Amino acid sequence: MMKAFFQFSYARYILLSIGMVIAVFTGYSIVFHHKLSNAEIDQLEMQSTFGQDEASLLRLKKAADRGQIEAKMAVGKSYLFKQQYPLAIVYLDSAAQHGNVEAATTLGKIYFQGDDRLAKNPELALKYFNQAYAQQDPSAAYYLGLIYKNGYGLKADIVKANQYFQFAADHQIANAMFMLGNAYQYGDGKQVNLQQAYLWYQKAADLELPEAIQELAHIYQYGNQAIEANQTAYQQQMMEIGHSLKHPALSP
């Protein structure tokens, strides 16, 4: 009887142990294989990027490998922050090819700006910016404006550049507003119109772009054919420059 009892208890122990192992691995599977919400992806991206948390990066990579586009983007941004460009480009390109606009624009900026670890590539920059602009991305439009204005890897076309700047400015890109202000101020692909220049500088200044505030200060200090000199406004703009440098407009 006692022997049978111990045999039963041992068998029960084995079954319970197996059950615990299954539960642990099931929990592991749930953690690593369920579809991540956007909030979870954002949190894991922060932890993997700024907290250097490899476990968070692993979860993102598993989600990316299962086809979650937002996770691909997050992994790419994490590697980009660490300047691990080959890995960043792999994940960002995969996200871009699946329609992620931010990934396409980010890749465009990578190849447009370059640095000591990655050479500039005008052809690839243009490719990714065009891909993002096809989905109406205003940041991509701004960079396309710069490319066509300066002839970056292609023949300069100031008229086309201003069209891109106009689209971006209409979608609240402060830098594009400033470029339109310059176009009207100096007749760069536009007929000189100092009133329009002033209006675009003002719009960009309202978004706290330091360059635009500085241009307004210059206009108020000396005046021009459209705007009278105004020393009070000039002093106000000079104070605004200091504030804008502490809280500048976000880069497109």
Secondary structure, 3 states (H helix, E strand, C coil): CHHHHHHHHHHHHHHHHHHHHHHHHHHHHHHHHCCCCHHHHHHHHHHHHCCCCHHHHHHHHHHHHCCCHHHHHHHHHHHHHCCCHHHHHHHHHHHHHCCCHHHHHHHHHHHHHCECCECCCHHHHHHHHHHHHCCCCHHHHHHHHHHHHHCCCCCCCHHHHHHHHHHHHHCCCHHHHHHHHHHHHHCCCCCCCHHHHHHHHHHHHHCCCHHHHHHHHHHHHHCCCCCCCCHHHHHHHHHHHHHHHHCCCCCC
